[in-house]
Amino acid sequence: MADPFESTTVEPTSAAMRAPREAERTPGRRNEPRRPAWELRVFGSLALVRDGIALPLGPLRHRALLGLLLVRLGNVVTVEQLVDELWGPHPPRRPVATLQTYISHLRRALAGAEDPETGQARLRHRAPGYVFELDPDLVDAYRFEQLIERGRRSITEGRFDRARDDLAQALSLWGAEPYLELVSCGPIADESERLGHLRLTALEAHADACLALGDADWVVRVLHSEVQHHPTRERLVGHLMTGLYHLGRQAEALRLYEQTRLQLAEELGVDPGGELQGVHADILNQRLGLPESPVRLAATGTADAPAADVSEGPAPAQAPAPAQAPAPDKVPEAGPAPLPDTSCAPTAPTRGLFVGRRREIGLLNAHVREALNGGSHLTAVLGEMGVGKTELVVEVASGLTDLLQEVVWGCCTSGKGAPDYWVWSQVFRQLAVSHPEVFRRAEARFGALLAPLMLDPETSCRQLTAEDPPPLVHFLVQDAMCETLLALAAEEPLVVVLEDLDQADERSLELLGLLRTRLHREPLGIVVIAEDTGVAADFLKGGAVTDILSDSRTRTLRVTGLSHSETARLAEVQTGAEVPDDVLRVLHERSRGNPYFLHEFLAGAGGPESLRDRTAAERALADVPLGVRQALGRRIAALPEQVVEVLRSCSALGADFDLGLVRDVAPPDTDPEPAVETAARCGLLRKEPRPPFRLAFRDGLVQEVLLVGLSGTERTRLRASALRSGPLRSGPAVAERYQTCLIPPGGAAIPRTAHPA
């Protein structure tokens, strides 16, 4: 089983982070240190690793304590200081006793990894506090610093080949930002920032060595993305300009200088420093010498020059390239790929670019924090597929983890073969790693009653072998689960997120319903994510989901589409270019601000060039992308078959129609009125409040998806029936209207409201 927080190490996204992997394939690497049998890794999540396997360090606050001691390795940190840094103005009732418990847990965790041959870790009490004693070689950050220092020393000695190897080894240790989940603690944040600056220094020194060895291609390939993130870091810019020049791209190098000059003036009110001006002058005068540059910089002492004083300006957001479409509602509105899954349970998705939702974030934050303070309620985040429910919860959950609040995730599935309590199994298996003592006490108390939750991670088979137990045993199992969760929350406030609740199995819903009734001022926040289309509420899970969502102890937050301006921002990020206003209006109307739908329409429209061509954009956006059709098709499929048949018939009747026309075209022996009422209740049809009570689809996309499901013969039959019945019922004066409003049998046309002006 994997600790959910230990698994939150992100893959490096910049070229500079990937470059060391390429350097590993470079022959001639020297003096590569042998990796110890166990070590503490700080790049990414703080992890205790033995033989390549991460061992549990306990809950987030335990790891924060270890991090606070690790950044002051060998120095005594007072108890008062640790309490203040761990809990701030809200310490527990007995902070010193709680701190001693944390120290005891960490000692046991460290003892389980120690190897007498490679060194031991000691957490000692030394008045007036605690000190962490450890061989620095067992910490990846220390080896990182030593390799950088060795590489820079080799540059000053002119040994560029060795310098490149040492610096590549150092950069290969950087897997992600250091202390990724602990930077809300001030001292740890300072250390993370220091290591980040050191990494940039290593990149600059590595570029020095590569330029000296004639490898300008590496410099350009790696530093291009780094300069995008650090546009005022002058040494990075200078190395990139030098690399471009040596690849024959002088014009690009000069443009880069001009961009940097403007950026420095706007953000910092300064001109480029003398070193960057010198590179610029050398390029203009064609006198930039390859071997001389790094030697000259080292000799003059500028290899360590605090050009960083000028380079600490804010890094602008970098627009990622459009990616392959993810599954509906799991698509980040923009940003990096989701975090890798663990072998035991899913973790929360990563944070990406988040557009808008300020009001929703505030409300959800308030609901969750109120629950953690004993509010005794569930929080439900509802919305249609793809609208960004999960991203909203991720954004709020990330803020909670920044405050060292533990958040665990489970995802429901309707797939065949999933056992009872599957979503809760994911949650409990994560908590069993971070809270082993609570689980030992729970197993001693409840025994086999907890077996349905503790799946064997090797075989995914349940340990409970009895056939369907009687209702009493079901209740006892769920009671044991509730008691265990409440005991965990009593030890430390806890947030549990259950994703895709509308796909949960019956037993998982029963457990959630029981737990909801047992919340009485416990610091336990439960957030559920579910579809809310009106369809799910009426027809899924026999009303069990509806009962939970409509309970007075459930706080509901409905997520709707993005605004026009937010859609514009998201479209610009996904395409990497500004979308014309008329095309943007079509995109917003067609997608209704749904981020997943917007992604699909943009993917179907092609690149930015297609979007600039009004005719091409209109033609591309007239089609409903496959992903959108599938998402809406699942929503429609949840309806009773008779309702679906009537809606299919209605889809060929144009922009609006009346009930009499629906009766004329409905399948034989069908009373369409109950089906129409059901569709209106589910939010699929809209009925005018006054005679003649005309009907219309609320969502033009749903109408188009239904129409696509009709064969050409069916469309012809429906259109002919409508043309015959319209004049008979309403007189010849309206015949022309029916002919103009009916969608032709050749296929769906883009709604008129969606055409650019």
C-alpha positions in Angstrom: 0.0 0.0 0.0 1.2 3.4 -0.9 0.9 6.6 1.2 -1.3 9.0 -0.8 0.9 11.9 0.0 4.1 10.0 -0.7 2.8 9.4 -4.3 2.4 13.1 -5.1 5.8 13.4 -6.7 5.2 15.1 -10.1 7.1 14.3 -13.2 9.5 17.1 -14.3 7.9 19.1 -17.0 10.7 21.5 -18.2 13.3 20.5 -20.6 16.0 21.3 -18.0 14.6 18.6 -15.8 14.5 16.1 -18.6 18.0 16.9 -19.8 19.9 15.0 -17.1 18.2 11.8 -18.3 19.8 12.4 -21.7 23.1 13.1 -20.0 22.9 9.7 -18.3 23.4 8.2 -21.7 26.5 10.3 -22.3 29.7 8.2 -22.0 32.5 9.2 -19.8 30.6 10.0 -16.5 33.0 9.7 -13.7 32.9 9.3 -9.9 29.2 8.6 -9.8 28.5 7.9 -6.1 26.9 4.6 -5.1 23.3 5.2 -4.0 22.9 4.2 -0.3 20.7 1.3 0.7 18.3 3.8 2.3 17.9 7.6 2.1 15.7 10.6 2.7 14.5 12.2 -0.5 13.2 15.8 -0.4 12.8 16.4 -4.1 9.0 16.0 -4.6 7.3 14.7 -1.4 9.5 14.0 1.6 10.1 10.3 1.4 12.0 7.6 3.3 13.2 5.2 0.7 14.9 1.8 1.2 16.0 -0.3 -1.8 13.9 1.9 -4.1 10.7 1.4 -2.1 9.1 4.3 -0.2 8.3 3.5 3.4 5.5 5.2 5.4 6.4 8.2 7.5 2.9 8.8 8.8 0.4 11.6 8.3 1.2 14.9 6.7 2.0 16.7 10.0 4.4 13.9 11.0 6.3 14.5 7.8 6.2 18.3 8.4 7.9 17.7 11.8 10.6 15.6 10.2 11.0 18.3 7.5 11.4 21.0 10.1 14.1 19.1 11.8 15.8 18.0 8.6 16.3 21.6 7.3 18.2 22.3 10.5 20.1 19.0 10.5 22.3 18.7 13.5 20.9 21.7 15.3 18.5 21.8 18.3 15.0 23.2 17.6 13.1 24.2 20.6 9.7 22.6 21.5 8.0 26.0 21.4 9.3 26.7 18.0 8.2 23.3 16.6 4.7 23.7 18.1 4.4 27.2 16.6 5.6 26.1 13.2 3.4 23.0 13.1 0.1 24.4 14.4 0.4 28.2 14.4 -2.3 30.0 16.4 -4.4 26.8 16.8 -2.4 24.2 18.6 -4.0 21.0 20.0 -5.1 20.8 23.7 -1.8 19.1 24.7 0.7 20.2 22.1 3.8 18.9 23.9 2.3 15.5 24.4 1.1 15.4 20.8 4.6 16.5 19.6 6.2 13.6 21.7 3.8 11.2 20.0 4.8 12.4 16.6 8.5 12.0 17.5 7.8 8.5 18.7 6.1 7.6 15.4 9.0 9.0 13.4 11.6 7.1 15.4 9.9 3.9 14.7 9.6 4.7 11.0 13.3 5.6 10.7 14.3 2.5 12.7 12.6 0.3 10.1 14.8 1.6 7.3 18.2 1.9 9.0 21.2 -0.1 7.8 24.2 -0.2 10.1 26.5 -0.2 7.1 25.2 3.0 5.5 24.3 5.0 8.7 21.6 5.5 11.2 19.2 8.4 11.9 18.7 9.7 15.4 15.9 11.9 16.7 17.2 13.0 20.1 15.7 15.1 22.8 18.2 17.7 23.8 17.0 20.5 26.0 15.2 22.7 25.2 14.0 20.7 22.1 14.9 18.1 19.6 17.8 17.5 17.2 18.0 15.3 14.1 21.3 13.5 13.6 22.0 11.9 10.3 24.8 11.4 7.8 24.2 14.1 5.2 25.1 11.7 2.4 21.8 9.9 3.1 19.9 13.0 2.0 19.5 13.6 -1.8 19.5 17.4 -1.3 23.0 17.3 0.3 24.4 15.1 -2.5 22.7 17.6 -4.9 24.7 20.5 -3.4 27.9 18.6 -3.3 27.8 17.6 -7.0 27.0 21.2 -7.9 29.9 22.5 -5.9 32.2 20.0 -7.5 31.0 20.9 -11.0 31.5 24.6 -10.5 35.0 24.0 -9.2 35.8 21.9 -12.3 34.7 24.8 -14.5 37.1 27.2 -12.8 39.8 24.6 -13.4 38.9 24.3 -17.0 37.8 20.6 -16.8 34.5 21.1 -18.6 33.9 17.4 -19.4 34.0 16.5 -15.7 32.0 19.6 -14.8 29.2 18.6 -17.3 29.0 15.1 -15.9 28.9 16.2 -12.2 26.2 18.9 -12.9 24.2 16.4 -15.0 24.2 14.0 -12.0 23.1 16.8 -9.7 20.2 17.8 -12.0 19.1 14.2 -12.3 18.4 14.2 -8.6 15.8 16.9 -9.0 12.5 15.1 -9.6 10.2 17.9 -8.6 10.1 21.0 -6.3 11.6 20.1 -2.9 9.3 19.4 0.0 6.4 19.6 -2.4 3.6 19.2 0.1 5.2 21.0 3.1 6.0 24.5 1.8 3.3 26.0 4.0 5.8 25.8 6.8 8.0 28.9 6.7 11.5 27.3 7.3 10.7 24.5 4.8 9.5 27.0 2.2 12.7 29.0 2.7 14.8 25.8 2.1 12.7 24.9 -0.9 13.3 28.3 -2.4 17.1 28.1 -1.7 17.3 24.8 -3.4 15.3 26.2 -6.4 17.9 29.0 -6.8 20.7 26.5 -6.5 19.1 24.4 -9.3 19.1 27.5 -11.6 22.8 28.1 -10.7 23.5 24.4 -11.7 21.7 24.9 -15.0 23.8 28.0 -15.7 27.0 26.2 -14.8 26.0 23.2 -16.9 25.3 25.5 -19.9 28.8 27.0 -19.3 30.3 23.5 -19.6 28.2 22.5 -22.7 29.1 25.7 -24.5 32.8 25.2 -23.8 32.4 21.6 -25.2 30.6 22.9 -28.3 27.2 21.4 -27.3 25.1 24.5 -28.2 22.2 22.3 -29.2 21.6 21.1 -25.6 21.8 24.6 -24.3 19.1 25.9 -26.7 16.9 22.9 -26.2 17.0 23.0 -22.4 17.2 26.7 -21.7 14.4 27.8 -24.0 11.7 26.6 -21.6 13.7 27.7 -18.5 13.9 31.3 -19.9 10.1 31.2 -20.4 9.7 30.5 -16.7 12.5 32.9 -15.6 12.5 35.7 -18.2 14.6 38.1 -16.0 17.3 35.6 -15.1 20.0 37.3 -17.1 22.6 34.5 -17.0 20.1 32.0 -18.4 19.2 34.5 -21.1 22.8 35.1 -22.0 23.6 31.4 -22.3 20.5 30.9 -24.5 21.5 33.8 -26.7 25.0 32.3 -27.0 23.6 28.9 -27.9 21.3 30.4 -30.6 24.2 32.4 -32.1 26.4 29.3 -32.4 23.5 27.5 -34.1 23.3 30.2 -36.7 20.2 31.8 -35.2 21.5 35.3 -34.6 18.2 37.0 -35.3 16.5 35.0 -32.6 19.2 35.8 -30.2 18.8 39.5 -30.8 15.0 39.3 -30.5 15.5 37.5 -27.1 17.7 40.3 -25.9 15.1 42.9 -26.8 12.3 40.9 -25.1 14.4 40.6 -21.9 15.3 44.3 -22.0 11.7 45.2 -22.1 10.7 42.7 -19.4 13.4 44.1 -17.1 12.3 47.6 -17.7 8.6 46.9 -17.1 8.9 44.6 -14.1 12.0 45.8 -12.3 12.7 49.2 -13.8 16.3 48.4 -14.7 18.4 47.9 -17.8 20.2 44.6 -18.6 23.4 44.1 -16.6 26.9 44.4 -18.0 27.3 40.7 -18.7 24.2 40.4 -20.8 25.0 43.6 -22.6 28.4 42.2 -23.4 26.9 39.1 -24.9 24.6 41.3 -27.0 27.5 43.4 -28.2 29.6 40.2 -29.0 26.7 38.9 -31.1 26.2 42.2 -33.0 30.0 42.3 -33.8 30.3 38.6 -34.6 33.0 38.1 -32.0 31.4 35.6 -29.6 34.0 32.9 -28.9 32.8 29.5 -27.9 35.7 28.2 -25.7 36.5 31.6 -24.2 33.1 32.5 -22.7 32.8 30.1 -19.7 36.5 30.5 -18.9 36.2 34.3 -19.0 33.1 34.2 -16.7 34.8 31.9 -14.2 38.0 34.0 -14.2 36.1 37.2 -13.6 34.1 35.7 -10.8 30.8 36.1 -12.6 30.0 32.4 -12.5 28.6 33.1 -9.1 27.6 36.6 -9.8 24.4 37.7 -8.2 22.7 38.4 -11.5 20.1 36.5 -9.5 19.4 39.8 -7.7 17.9 41.0 -11.0 16.5 37.7 -11.9 14.1 37.1 -9.2 11.1 38.7 -11.0 7.9 36.7 -11.2 7.7 34.0 -13.8 4.7 34.4 -16.1 2.4 31.5 -16.7 3.4 29.4 -19.6 0.6 28.3 -21.9 0.8 24.5 -22.4 0.2 23.0 -25.8 -3.1 21.4 -26.4 -3.2 17.8 -25.2 -5.1 14.7 -26.2 -8.6 14.8 -24.8 -8.9 13.2 -21.4 -12.1 11.5 -20.2 -15.1 13.8 -19.5 -15.0 15.7 -16.2 -11.5 14.5 -15.5 -9.9 16.9 -17.9 -8.0 19.7 -16.3 -9.0 22.9 -17.8 -5.4 23.4 -18.6 -2.1 22.4 -17.2 0.1 19.4 -16.7 -0.9 15.8 -17.0 -2.6 14.1 -14.0 -0.4 12.6 -11.3 0.6 8.9 -11.7 -1.7 6.5 -9.8 -0.4 4.3 -7.0 -0.8 0.5 -6.9 -3.3 0.8 -4.1 -5.5 3.8 -4.6 -6.0 6.9 -6.6 -4.6 10.2 -5.5 -6.0 13.6 -6.0 -5.3 15.1 -9.5 -2.7 17.6 -9.9 -3.2 21.3 -9.9 -3.2 22.9 -13.3 -4.3 26.3 -14.7 -7.6 27.1 -13.0 -9.9 29.6 -14.7 -12.5 31.5 -12.8 -14.7 29.9 -10.1 -13.8 32.4 -7.4 -17.3 32.3 -5.9 -17.4 28.5 -6.0 -14.0 28.2 -4.4 -15.0 30.5 -1.5 -18.3 28.6 -0.9 -16.6 25.1 -1.0 -13.8 26.3 1.3 -16.3 27.6 3.8 -18.4 24.4 3.7 -15.3 22.2 4.2 -13.8 24.3 7.0 -17.1 24.4 8.8 -17.3 20.6 8.6 -13.8 20.3 10.0 -14.9 22.6 12.9 -17.7 20.2 13.7 -20.4 21.3 11.3 -21.8 17.8 11.0 -22.7 17.9 7.3 -21.7 16.5 3.9 -20.8 18.8 1.0 -21.9 17.8 -2.5 -20.4 19.3 -5.6 -22.8 18.8 -8.5 -22.8 19.6 -12.2 -22.9 18.0 -15.6 -20.1 15.9 -17.0 -17.0 17.8 -17.9 -18.0 21.1 -16.3 -15.0 21.0 -13.9 -16.3 19.6 -10.6 -13.2 17.6 -9.9 -10.9 20.5 -10.8 -12.8 22.7 -8.3 -12.4 20.2 -5.5 -8.7 19.7 -6.4 -8.2 23.5 -6.2 -9.7 23.6 -2.7 -8.1 20.4 -1.5 -4.7 21.7 -2.6 -5.2 24.7 -0.4 -6.0 22.5 2.5 -2.9 20.3 2.0 -0.8 23.5 1.9 -2.1 24.0 5.5 -1.0 20.4 6.4 -4.6 19.2 6.3 -4.9 15.6 5.3 -7.1 14.9 2.3 -7.8 11.4 1.0 -9.5 10.5 -2.3 -11.6 7.6 -3.5 -13.2 7.2 -6.9 -16.4 5.2 -7.5 -16.8 3.0 -10.5 -19.7 1.2 -12.1 -17.4 -1.3 -13.8 -18.2 -5.0 -13.6 -16.3 -6.9 -11.0 -15.8 -4.0 -8.6 -16.4 -5.3 -5.1 -18.7 -3.8 -2.5 -17.3 -0.8 -0.7 -14.8 -0.2 -3.5 -14.6 3.6 -3.0 -14.2 3.2 0.7 -11.5 0.5 0.2 -9.4 3.1 -1.6 -9.9 5.6 1.2 -9.2 3.1 4.0 -6.1 1.7 2.4 -4.6 5.1 2.2 -5.5 5.9 5.8 -4.1 2.5 7.0 -0.7 3.6 5.8 -0.8 7.1 7.4 -2.5 6.0 10.6 -1.3 2.4 11.3 -1.9 2.6 15.1 -5.5 3.6 14.7 -6.1 0.7 12.3 -4.4 -1.7 14.7 -6.7 -0.7 17.4 -9.7 -0.9 15.0 -8.8 -4.4 13.9 -8.4 -5.5 17.5 -11.8 -4.1 18.2 -13.8 -5.1 15.1 -11.8 -8.1 13.7 -13.2 -9.5 10.5 -15.9 -6.8 10.2 -13.3 -4.6 8.5 -12.3 -7.3 6.1 -14.5 -6.0 3.2 -12.4 -2.8 3.1 -9.0 -4.3 3.3 -8.5 -5.8 -0.1 -5.4 -7.8 -0.8 -3.3 -5.4 -3.0 -1.7 -8.4 -4.7 -4.8 -10.2 -5.9 -7.5 -7.6 -5.3 -9.6 -10.4 -3.7 -11.7 -9.8 -0.6 -10.6 -11.6 2.5 -14.2 -12.1 3.5 -15.2 -15.5 2.2 -18.8 -15.8 3.4 -21.7 -15.5 1.0 -23.9 -12.5 1.1 -24.2 -11.8 4.9 -27.5 -11.1 6.5 -28.7 -7.5 7.0 -27.5 -7.5 10.6 -23.9 -8.4 9.6 -24.1 -5.7 6.8 -25.0 -3.2 9.4 -22.3 -4.3 11.8 -19.7 -4.0 9.0 -20.8 -0.5 8.2 -20.9 0.4 11.9 -17.3 -0.8 12.2 -16.2 1.3 9.3 -18.0 4.4 10.7 -16.3 4.0 14.1 -12.9 3.6 12.5 -13.3 6.8 10.4 -14.6 8.7 13.4 -11.6 7.5 15.4 -9.2 8.6 12.7 -10.9 12.1 12.6 -10.6 12.3 16.4 -6.9 11.8 16.2 -6.4 14.5 13.5 -9.0 16.4 11.4 -9.6 14.6 8.1 -11.2 15.4 4.7 -12.5 12.5 2.5 -13.4 13.1 -1.1 -15.6 10.6 -2.9 -15.6 11.1 -6.7 -18.3 10.0 -9.1 -20.8 9.2 -6.4 -23.5 8.5 -8.9 -21.5 5.4 -9.9 -21.1 4.1 -6.4 -22.2 0.6 -5.5 -25.1 0.1 -3.2 -23.1 -0.9 -0.1 -20.9 2.2 -0.4 -23.9 4.4 -0.6 -25.4 2.7 2.5 -22.2 3.3 4.4 -22.2 7.0 3.4 -25.8 7.3 4.5 -25.0 5.8 7.9 -21.9 7.9 8.4 -23.9 11.0 7.6 -26.2 10.3 10.5 -23.2 9.7 12.8 -21.6 13.1 12.3 -22.0 15.0 15.6 -19.3 17.7 15.7 -16.5 15.4 14.6 -13.7 17.1 12.6 -14.5 15.1 9.5 -15.2 16.8 6.2 -16.8 14.6 3.5 -17.0 16.0 -0.1 -18.9 14.0 -2.7 -18.7 14.8 -6.4 -21.7 13.7 -8.6 -23.5 14.5 -11.8 -26.5 16.7 -11.5 -28.5 16.7 -14.7 -31.9 16.0 -13.4 -31.6 12.6 -15.0 -29.3 11.1 -12.4 -31.6 12.3 -9.6 -34.6 10.5 -11.0 -33.2 7.2 -12.4 -29.9 6.3 -10.9 -29.3 3.9 -8.0 -33.0 3.7 -7.1 -33.0 7.1 -5.4 -30.2 6.3 -3.0 -28.0 9.1 -4.4 -31.0 11.4 -4.4 -31.7 10.7 -0.8 -28.1 11.6 0.2 -28.0 14.8 -2.0 -31.4 16.0 -0.9 -30.8 15.5 2.9 -30.9 18.5 5.1 -27.4 17.6 6.3 -25.9 18.0 2.8 -24.6 21.3 1.6 -24.9 21.5 -2.1 -22.8 23.5 -4.6 -23.7 23.4 -8.2 -21.1 24.1 -10.8 -22.2 25.6 -14.1 -20.3 26.7 -17.3 -17.6 29.3 -17.4 -18.4 32.9 -18.3 -17.6 34.3 -21.7 -14.4 35.9 -20.5 -13.3 32.8 -18.6 -14.0 30.7 -21.8 -11.9 33.2 -23.7 -9.0 32.8 -21.3 -9.2 29.0 -21.4 -9.4 28.9 -25.2 -6.4 31.1 -25.4 -4.4 28.8 -23.1 -5.4 25.7 -25.0 -4.7 27.1 -28.5 -1.7 29.2 -27.6 -3.3 32.1 -29.6 -6.0 34.7 -29.2 -9.3 33.5 -30.7 -11.3 36.0 -32.7 -14.3 37.4 -30.9 -16.9 36.1 -33.4 -15.5 32.6 -33.3 -15.2 32.8 -29.5 -18.9 33.6 -29.2 -19.7 30.5 -31.2 -17.3 28.4 -29.0 -18.9 29.7 -25.8 -22.5 29.1 -27.1 -21.7 25.7 -28.4 -19.8 24.5 -25.4 -21.9 26.4 -22.9 -18.7 27.2 -21.0 -18.2 23.5 -20.2 -14.4 23.1 -20.2 -14.4 19.5 -21.5 -16.8 20.4 -24.3 -14.7 23.5 -25.2 -11.6 21.2 -25.3 -13.4 18.9 -27.7 -14.6 21.6 -30.0 -11.2 23.2 -30.1 -9.6 19.8 -30.9 -12.1 19.3 -33.7 -11.6 22.7 -35.2 -7.9 22.1 -35.7 -5.1 24.6 -35.0 -5.2 28.4 -34.4 -5.1 29.0 -38.2 -8.5 27.2 -38.6 -10.0 29.4 -35.9 -8.9 32.6 -37.6 -10.7 31.5 -40.8 -14.3 32.4 -40.1 -15.7 30.0 -42.7 -13.5 27.1 -41.7 -14.3 27.7 -38.0 -18.1 27.8 -38.7 -17.9 24.6 -40.6 -15.8 22.8 -38.0 -17.9 24.0 -35.1 -21.2 22.9 -36.8 -20.3 19.3 -35.9 -20.7 17.8 -32.5 -17.4 16.2 -31.5 -17.3 12.5 -30.6 -16.4 13.1 -27.0 -19.4 15.5 -26.5 -21.7 13.0 -28.2 -20.6 10.3 -25.9 -20.9 12.4 -22.8 -24.4 13.5 -23.7 -25.3 10.0 -24.9 -24.6 8.6 -21.4 -26.9 11.3 -19.9 -29.7 10.4 -22.3 -29.1 6.6 -21.9 -30.1 7.0 -18.2 -33.6 7.8 -19.2 -36.4 5.2 -19.6 -36.5 3.9 -23.2 -40.0 5.4 -23.9 -38.7 8.9 -23.0 -35.7 8.5 -25.2 -37.9 7.4 -28.2 -40.2 10.5 -27.8 -37.2 12.8 -27.5 -35.7 11.3 -30.7 -38.9 12.1 -32.5 -38.9 15.6 -31.1 -35.3 16.2 -32.2 -36.4 16.4 -35.9 -39.1 19.0 -35.2 -36.9 22.1 -35.3 -36.3 24.9 -32.9 -39.8 24.7 -31.2 -42.9 22.6 -31.5 -46.2 21.8 -29.7 -47.5 18.7 -28.0 -50.0 18.0 -30.8 -47.1 17.8 -33.3 -45.2 15.5 -31.0 -48.3 13.2 -30.8 -48.4 13.0 -34.6 -44.8 12.0 -35.0 -44.4 9.8 -31.9 -44.0 6.0 -32.3 -47.3 4.1 -32.6 -49.2 3.2 -29.4 -47.2 5.7 -27.5 -48.6 8.4 -25.2 -46.0 11.1 -25.5 -47.3 13.4 -22.8 -45.8 11.5 -19.7 -42.5 11.3 -21.6 -42.6 15.0 -22.4 -43.3 15.8 -18.7 -40.4 13.5 -17.6 -38.0 15.2 -20.1 -39.1 18.6 -18.8 -38.6 17.6 -15.2 -35.1 16.4 -16.1 -34.2 19.7 -17.7 -34.1 18.5 -21.3 -37.2 20.2 -22.6 -38.6 23.7 -21.9 -42.4 24.4 -22.0 -43.9 27.8 -22.4 -46.1 28.8 -19.5 -48.9 30.2 -21.7 -51.0 28.7 -24.5 -50.2 27.2 -26.9 -47.5 25.8 -24.5 -44.9 25.3 -27.1 -41.9 23.1 -26.4 -38.2 23.4 -27.1 -35.0 21.7 -26.2 -33.1 23.5 -23.5 -29.8 22.3 -24.9 -29.3 22.4 -28.7 -26.4 19.9 -28.3 -28.8 17.3 -26.8 -31.1 17.8 -29.8 -28.3 17.4 -32.3 -27.0 14.2 -30.5 -30.5 12.7 -30.6 -30.9 13.7 -34.3 -27.6 12.0 -35.2 -29.0 8.8 -33.7 -31.8 8.8 -36.3 -31.4 7.0 -39.6 -32.1 8.9 -42.8 -35.4 7.0 -43.3 -36.6 8.0 -39.8 -35.8 11.6 -40.3 -37.7 11.6 -43.6 -40.7 9.9 -42.0 -40.8 12.4 -39.1 -40.4 15.4 -41.4 -43.1 14.2 -43.7 -45.5 13.5 -40.8 -44.8 17.0 -39.4 -45.4 18.6 -42.8 -48.7 16.8 -43.2 -50.0 17.4 -39.6 -48.9 21.0 -39.2 -51.3 22.6 -41.8 -54.2 20.2 -40.8 -54.0 21.3 -37.2 -53.0 24.9 -37.6 -54.2 25.9 -41.1 -52.2 26.5 -44.2 -50.9 29.8 -42.9 -48.3 28.0 -40.7 -47.3 25.4 -43.3 -44.4 27.5 -44.4 -43.2 27.9 -40.9 -43.0 24.2 -40.4 -41.1 23.8 -43.6 -38.5 26.4 -42.6 -38.1 25.3 -39.0 -37.7 21.5 -39.6 -34.2 20.3 -39.8 -33.6 18.8 -43.2 -33.1 15.0 -43.4 -29.5 15.4 -44.5 -28.3 16.2 -41.0 -28.2 18.7 -38.2 -27.3 22.3 -39.0 -25.5 24.5 -36.5 -28.1 26.5 -34.5 -28.6 30.0 -35.9 -27.6 31.5 -32.5 -24.3 29.8 -32.9 -23.3 31.5 -36.2 -20.9 34.4 -35.9 -22.5 37.7 -36.6 
